[in-house]
Amino acid sequence: MKQKKIFNVFFREKPAMMLVTLLNKNSNIYASNLAKIVDCTYSHVVKILQEMQKAGLVSFEKQGRLKVLTLTKKGQEVAGYITKIKNVL
C-alpha cells in the first residue's frame, strides 16, 4: 500500500494508469472501456485523452461509430517509463 501512495505523489493516478492500460491492452480499446478499467467517468477520460492526443501520446482511429485508442511511439515510451517507475517504488 505504501508503494501505491508514493507513486501517486509523483503521478496523477488516472492519466498514468490510462497510459499503462493502453500499453498492456490485448484487444481494441475505446474510451468507454478505458473509463470502466480505470474507474473514471467517460467525460473525464475523454478530456484526458484529448490532452494526451495534443501531447502526441495517443491517437484515435475511427472504426464505424467508435474510435479505437492507440498509443503513439512516444506514448509507448512514456507508458513504459511509468511502469518501470511504479515497479521501482
C-alpha distances in whole Angstrom, upper triangle without the diagonal:
4,5,5,7,9,10,11,13,15,16,16,14,17,19,17,16,20,21,19,20,24,23,22,25,27,30,31,28,29,28,28,26,23,23,22,20,18,18,21,24,27,29,25,25,29,29,26,28,31,29,28,31,33,31,32,29,30,33,34,37,39,39,42,40,36,35,33,30,30,29,31,31,30,27,26,26,24,21,22,21,18,16,17,15,12,13,14,11
4,5,5,6,9,10,11,13,15,16,14,18,20,18,17,21,22,20,22,25,24,24,26,29,32,33,30,31,30,30,28,25,25,25,22,20,21,22,26,29,30,27,26,30,29,26,28,31,29,28,32,33,31,32,29,30,34,35,38,40,41,44,42,38,36,35,31,31,29,31,31,29,27,26,26,23,21,22,20,17,17,17,14,12,13,12,9
4,6,5,6,9,10,11,13,14,13,16,18,15,15,19,19,17,19,22,21,21,24,26,29,30,28,29,28,28,26,23,24,23,21,18,20,22,25,27,29,25,25,28,28,24,26,29,27,26,29,30,28,29,26,27,31,33,35,38,39,41,40,36,34,32,29,28,26,28,28,26,24,23,22,20,18,18,16,14,13,13,11,8,9,9,6
4,6,5,6,9,10,10,11,9,13,15,12,12,16,16,15,16,20,19,19,21,24,27,28,25,26,24,25,23,20,20,20,17,15,16,18,21,24,25,22,21,25,24,21,23,26,24,23,26,28,26,27,24,25,28,30,33,35,36,38,37,33,31,29,26,26,24,26,26,25,22,22,21,19,17,17,16,13,12,13,11,8,10,11,8
4,5,5,7,9,10,11,10,13,15,14,14,17,18,17,19,22,22,22,24,28,30,30,27,28,26,26,25,22,21,22,19,16,17,18,22,25,25,22,22,25,24,22,24,27,25,24,27,28,26,28,25,26,30,31,34,37,38,40,38,35,33,31,28,28,26,28,28,26,24,24,23,20,19,20,18,15,15,16,13,11,13,13,10
4,5,5,7,9,11,11,15,16,14,15,18,18,17,20,22,22,22,25,28,31,31,28,29,27,28,27,24,23,24,22,18,20,21,24,26,27,23,23,26,25,22,24,27,24,23,27,28,25,27,24,26,30,32,35,37,39,41,39,36,34,32,28,28,26,27,27,25,23,23,22,19,18,18,16,13,14,14,11,9,12,11,7
4,5,6,6,9,8,12,13,10,11,15,15,13,16,19,18,19,22,25,27,27,25,26,24,25,24,20,20,21,19,16,18,18,22,24,24,21,20,23,22,19,21,24,21,20,24,25,22,23,20,22,26,28,31,33,35,38,36,32,30,28,25,24,22,24,24,21,19,19,18,15,14,15,13,9,10,11,8,6,9,10,7
4,5,5,6,6,9,11,9,11,14,14,14,16,19,19,20,22,25,27,27,24,25,22,23,23,19,19,20,17,14,15,16,19,21,22,18,18,21,20,17,19,22,20,19,22,23,21,23,20,22,25,27,30,32,34,36,35,31,29,27,24,24,22,24,24,22,19,20,20,16,15,17,15,11,13,14,11,9,13,13,10
4,6,7,9,12,13,12,14,17,17,17,19,22,22,23,25,29,31,30,28,28,25,27,26,22,22,23,21,18,19,19,22,24,24,20,20,23,22,19,21,23,21,20,24,24,22,24,22,24,27,29,33,35,37,39,37,34,32,30,27,27,24,26,26,23,21,22,21,17,17,18,16,13,15,16,12,11,15,14,11
4,7,9,12,12,10,13,15,15,15,18,20,20,21,24,27,29,29,26,27,24,26,25,22,22,23,21,18,20,19,22,24,24,20,20,22,21,17,20,22,19,18,21,22,19,21,19,21,25,27,31,33,35,38,36,33,30,29,25,24,22,23,23,20,18,19,18,14,14,16,13,10,13,13,10,10,13,13,11
4,6,9,8,7,9,12,12,12,15,17,17,18,21,24,26,25,23,23,21,22,22,18,18,20,18,14,16,16,19,20,20,17,16,19,17,14,16,18,16,14,18,19,16,18,16,18,22,24,27,30,32,34,32,29,26,25,21,21,18,20,20,18,15,17,16,12,12,14,12,9,11,13,10,10,14,14,12
4,6,6,6,9,10,11,13,14,16,17,19,20,24,25,24,21,21,18,20,19,16,15,17,16,12,14,13,15,17,17,13,13,16,14,11,14,16,14,13,17,18,16,18,16,17,21,22,26,28,30,32,30,27,24,23,20,20,18,20,21,19,16,18,18,14,13,16,14,11,14,16,13,12,16,17,15
4,6,5,6,9,10,11,12,14,15,16,18,21,23,22,19,19,17,18,17,14,13,14,13,9,11,11,14,16,16,13,12,16,15,12,14,17,15,14,18,20,18,19,16,17,21,22,25,27,29,31,29,25,23,22,19,19,18,20,21,19,16,17,18,14,13,15,14,11,12,15,13,11,14,16,14
4,5,5,6,9,10,10,12,14,15,16,20,20,19,16,16,13,14,14,10,9,11,10,6,8,8,11,12,13,10,9,12,12,9,11,14,13,12,16,18,17,18,15,15,18,19,22,24,25,27,25,22,20,19,16,17,16,19,20,19,15,16,18,15,13,16,16,12,14,17,16,14,17,19,17
4,5,5,6,9,10,11,13,14,15,19,20,19,15,15,12,15,14,11,11,13,12,9,11,10,12,13,13,10,8,11,10,7,8,11,10,9,12,14,13,14,11,12,15,16,20,22,24,26,24,21,18,17,14,15,13,15,17,15,12,14,15,11,10,14,14,11,13,16,15,14,17,19,18
4,5,5,6,9,10,11,13,14,18,19,19,16,17,15,17,16,12,13,15,13,10,13,13,15,16,17,14,12,14,14,10,11,14,13,11,14,16,14,15,12,13,16,18,21,24,25,28,27,23,20,19,15,15,13,15,16,14,11,12,12,9,7,11,10,7,9,12,11,10,13,15,14
4,5,5,6,8,10,10,12,15,17,17,14,15,13,15,13,10,11,12,9,7,10,11,14,15,16,14,11,14,15,12,12,16,15,13,16,18,17,17,13,14,17,18,21,23,24,27,25,22,19,17,14,14,13,16,17,16,12,13,14,11,9,11,12,9,9,13,12,10,13,16,15
4,6,5,6,9,10,10,14,15,14,11,11,10,12,11,7,9,11,8,7,10,10,12,12,14,11,8,11,12,9,9,12,12,10,13,16,15,15,11,10,13,14,17,19,21,23,22,18,16,14,11,11,10,14,15,15,11,12,14,11,9,12,14,11,11,15,15,14,16,19,19
4,5,5,6,9,10,14,15,14,12,13,12,15,13,10,12,14,12,10,14,14,16,15,17,14,11,13,14,10,10,13,12,9,12,14,13,12,8,9,12,14,16,19,21,24,23,19,16,14,10,10,8,11,12,11,7,8,10,8,5,9,10,8,9,13,13,13,15,18,18
4,5,5,6,9,12,14,14,13,14,14,16,14,11,13,14,11,10,14,15,18,18,19,17,14,16,17,14,13,17,16,13,15,18,16,15,12,12,15,17,19,22,23,26,25,21,19,16,13,12,10,13,13,13,9,9,10,9,5,7,9,7,7,10,12,10,12,15,16
4,5,5,6,10,11,11,9,11,12,13,10,8,11,11,8,8,12,13,16,15,18,16,13,15,17,14,13,16,17,14,16,19,18,17,13,12,14,15,17,20,20,23,22,18,16,14,11,11,10,14,15,15,12,11,13,12,9,11,13,11,10,14,15,13,15,18,18
4,5,5,9,10,9,8,10,10,13,11,8,12,13,10,11,14,15,17,16,18,16,13,14,16,13,11,15,15,12,13,17,16,14,11,9,11,12,14,16,17,20,20,16,14,11,8,7,7,10,12,13,9,9,12,11,8,11,14,12,12,15,17,16,17,20,21
4,6,9,11,11,11,13,14,17,14,12,15,16,13,13,17,18,20,19,21,20,16,17,19,16,14,17,17,14,15,18,16,15,11,10,13,14,16,19,20,23,23,19,17,13,10,8,7,10,10,11,8,6,9,10,6,8,11,11,10,13,15,14,15,18,19
4,7,9,11,11,14,15,17,14,12,15,15,12,13,17,18,21,20,22,21,17,19,21,18,17,20,20,17,18,22,20,18,15,14,16,17,18,21,21,24,24,20,18,15,12,11,10,13,14,15,12,10,12,13,9,10,13,12,10,13,16,14,15,18,19
4,6,7,7,11,13,14,11,10,14,14,11,13,16,18,19,18,21,20,16,18,20,18,16,19,20,17,18,22,21,19,15,13,15,15,15,18,17,20,21,17,15,12,10,9,10,14,15,16,13,12,15,15,12,13,16,15,14,17,19,18,18,22,23
4,7,9,12,15,16,13,13,16,16,13,16,19,20,22,21,24,23,19,21,24,22,19,22,24,21,21,25,24,22,18,16,17,17,16,18,17,20,21,18,16,13,12,12,13,16,17,19,17,14,18,19,15,16,20,19,17,20,22,21,21,24,26
4,6,10,13,14,11,12,16,15,14,16,19,20,21,19,22,22,19,19,22,21,18,21,23,20,20,24,24,21,18,16,15,15,14,15,14,17,17,14,13,10,10,11,13,16,18,20,17,16,19,20,17,18,22,21,19,23,25,24,24,28,29
4,7,10,12,9,10,14,14,13,16,18,19,19,17,19,20,16,16,20,19,16,18,20,18,17,21,21,19,17,13,13,11,10,12,10,13,14,10,9,6,7,8,12,15,17,19,16,16,19,20,17,19,22,21,21,24,26,25,26,29,30
4,7,8,6,7,10,11,10,12,15,15,16,13,16,16,13,13,16,15,13,16,18,16,15,19,20,18,15,12,12,10,11,12,11,14,13,10,9,6,6,8,11,14,17,18,15,15,19,19,16,18,21,20,19,23,24,23,24,27,28
4,5,5,6,9,10,11,12,14,13,13,10,13,14,10,10,14,13,11,13,16,15,14,18,19,18,15,12,11,9,10,10,10,12,11,7,6,5,6,9,12,15,19,19,16,17,20,20,17,20,23,21,21,25,26,24,26,29,29
4,5,5,6,9,10,11,12,10,10,7,9,10,7,7,10,10,8,11,14,13,13,16,17,17,15,12,12,10,12,12,13,14,12,9,8,8,7,11,13,16,19,19,16,17,21,19,17,20,22,20,21,24,25,23,26,29,28
4,5,5,7,9,10,10,10,9,6,9,11,8,9,12,13,12,14,17,16,17,20,21,21,18,15,15,13,15,14,14,15,13,10,10,10,11,14,16,20,23,23,19,21,24,22,20,23,25,23,23,27,27,25,27,30,30
4,5,5,6,9,10,10,11,9,12,13,10,11,15,14,13,16,18,17,18,21,22,21,18,15,16,14,15,15,15,16,15,11,11,10,10,13,15,19,22,22,19,19,22,21,18,21,23,21,20,24,25,23,25,28,28
4,5,5,6,8,8,9,8,11,11,7,10,13,11,10,14,15,14,15,18,19,18,15,13,14,13,15,16,17,18,17,13,12,11,9,12,13,17,19,19,16,16,19,18,15,18,20,17,17,21,22,20,22,25,24
4,6,6,6,5,6,5,9,8,6,9,11,11,11,14,16,15,16,19,20,20,17,15,17,15,18,18,19,20,18,14,14,13,12,15,16,20,22,22,18,19,22,20,17,20,22,19,19,23,23,21,23,26,25
4,6,5,6,8,8,12,12,10,12,15,14,14,18,19,18,20,23,23,23,20,18,19,18,20,20,20,21,19,16,16,15,14,17,18,22,25,24,21,21,24,22,19,22,24,21,20,24,24,21,23,27,26
4,6,8,10,11,14,13,11,14,16,15,14,18,19,18,19,23,22,22,19,17,19,18,20,21,21,22,21,17,17,15,14,16,16,20,22,22,18,18,21,19,16,19,20,17,17,20,21,18,20,23,22
4,6,9,10,13,11,9,13,14,12,13,16,17,16,18,21,20,21,18,16,19,19,21,22,23,24,22,19,18,17,15,16,16,20,22,21,17,18,20,18,15,17,19,15,15,19,19,16,18,21,20
4,7,9,12,10,10,13,15,14,15,18,19,18,21,23,23,24,21,19,21,21,23,24,24,25,23,20,19,19,17,19,20,23,25,25,21,22,24,21,18,21,22,19,19,22,22,19,21,24,22
4,6,8,7,7,10,11,11,12,15,16,16,18,21,21,22,19,18,20,19,22,22,23,24,22,19,18,18,16,19,19,22,25,24,20,22,24,21,19,22,23,19,20,23,23,20,23,26,24
4,5,5,6,9,10,11,12,14,16,17,18,20,21,22,20,19,20,19,21,21,22,23,20,17,17,18,17,19,20,23,26,25,22,23,26,23,21,25,25,22,23,27,26,24,27,29,27
4,5,5,6,9,10,10,12,14,15,16,18,20,21,19,16,17,16,18,18,19,19,16,14,13,15,14,17,18,21,25,24,20,22,25,23,21,24,26,23,24,27,27,25,28,30,29
4,5,5,6,9,10,11,13,14,15,17,19,20,19,17,17,16,19,18,20,20,17,15,15,16,15,18,19,22,25,24,21,23,26,23,22,25,26,24,25,29,28,26,29,32,30
4,5,5,6,9,10,11,12,14,16,17,18,17,16,17,16,20,20,22,23,20,17,16,17,15,18,18,21,24,22,19,21,23,20,19,23,23,20,22,26,25,23,26,28,27
4,5,5,6,9,10,10,12,14,15,16,14,12,14,13,16,17,19,20,18,15,13,14,12,14,15,17,20,19,16,18,20,18,16,20,21,18,20,23,23,21,24,27,26
4,5,5,6,9,10,10,12,14,15,14,12,12,11,14,15,17,18,15,13,11,12,11,14,15,17,20,19,16,19,21,19,18,22,23,21,22,26,25,24,27,29,29
4,5,5,7,9,10,11,13,14,14,13,14,13,17,17,20,21,19,16,14,16,14,16,16,18,21,19,17,20,21,19,18,22,23,20,22,26,25,24,27,29,28
4,5,5,6,9,10,11,12,11,10,12,13,17,18,21,22,20,17,15,15,13,14,14,15,18,16,13,16,18,15,15,18,19,17,19,22,21,20,24,26,25
4,5,5,6,9,10,10,9,7,9,9,13,15,17,19,17,14,12,12,9,11,11,12,16,14,11,14,16,14,14,18,19,17,19,22,22,21,24,26,26
4,5,5,6,9,10,10,9,9,10,13,15,18,19,18,15,12,13,11,13,13,14,17,15,13,17,18,16,17,20,21,19,22,25,24,24,27,29,29
4,5,5,6,9,9,9,11,12,16,18,21,23,21,19,16,16,13,14,13,14,16,14,12,16,17,14,15,19,19,17,20,23,22,22,26,27,26
4,5,5,6,5,6,9,11,15,17,20,22,21,18,15,14,11,11,10,10,13,11,8,12,13,11,12,15,16,15,17,20,20,20,23,24,24
4,5,5,6,5,6,8,12,14,18,20,19,16,13,13,10,10,9,9,12,11,9,13,15,13,14,17,18,18,20,22,23,23,26,28,28
4,5,8,8,9,12,15,17,21,23,22,20,16,16,14,14,12,12,14,12,12,15,16,15,16,19,20,19,22,24,24,25,28,29,29
4,6,8,10,13,17,19,23,25,24,22,18,18,15,14,11,10,12,9,9,13,13,11,13,16,16,16,19,21,21,22,25,26,26
4,6,8,11,14,17,20,23,23,20,16,16,13,11,9,7,9,7,7,11,11,11,13,15,16,16,19,21,21,22,25,26,27
4,7,11,14,17,20,23,22,19,15,14,10,9,6,5,8,6,4,8,9,8,9,12,13,13,15,17,18,19,21,23,24
4,7,10,13,16,19,18,15,12,10,7,6,4,5,9,8,6,9,11,11,11,14,16,15,17,19,20,21,23,25,26
4,7,10,13,16,16,13,9,8,6,5,6,6,10,11,9,12,14,14,14,17,19,19,20,23,24,24,26,28,29
4,6,9,12,12,9,6,6,5,6,9,10,14,15,13,15,18,18,17,20,22,21,22,25,27,26,29,31,32
4,6,10,10,8,5,5,7,8,11,12,15,17,15,16,20,20,19,22,24,24,25,28,29,29,31,33,34
4,6,7,6,4,6,9,11,14,15,19,20,19,20,23,24,23,25,28,27,28,31,32,32,34,36,37
4,6,5,6,7,10,12,16,18,21,23,21,22,25,26,24,27,30,29,29,32,34,33,35,38,38
4,6,8,10,13,16,20,21,24,26,24,25,29,29,28,30,33,32,32,35,37,36,38,41,41
4,7,10,13,16,20,22,25,26,24,25,29,29,27,30,32,31,32,35,36,35,37,40,40
4,6,10,13,16,18,22,23,21,22,25,25,23,26,29,28,28,31,32,31,33,36,36
4,6,10,13,15,18,20,17,19,22,22,20,23,26,25,25,28,30,29,31,34,34
4,7,10,13,16,17,15,16,19,19,18,20,23,22,22,26,27,26,28,31,31
4,7,10,13,14,11,12,16,16,14,17,19,18,19,22,23,23,25,28,28
4,6,10,11,9,9,13,13,12,14,17,17,17,20,22,22,23,26,27
4,7,8,5,6,9,10,9,11,14,14,15,17,19,19,21,23,24
4,5,5,6,9,10,10,12,14,15,16,18,20,21,22,24,26
4,5,5,6,9,10,11,13,14,15,17,19,20,21,23,25
4,5,5,6,9,10,11,12,14,15,17,18,20,21,23
4,5,5,6,8,10,10,12,14,15,16,18,20,21
4,6,5,6,9,10,10,12,14,15,17,18,20
4,6,5,6,9,10,11,12,14,15,17,19
4,5,5,6,9,10,11,12,14,15,17
4,5,5,6,9,10,10,12,14,15
4,5,5,6,9,10,11,12,14
4,5,5,6,8,10,11,12
4,5,5,6,9,10,11
4,6,5,6,9,10
4,5,5,6,9
4,5,5,6
4,5,5
4,6
4
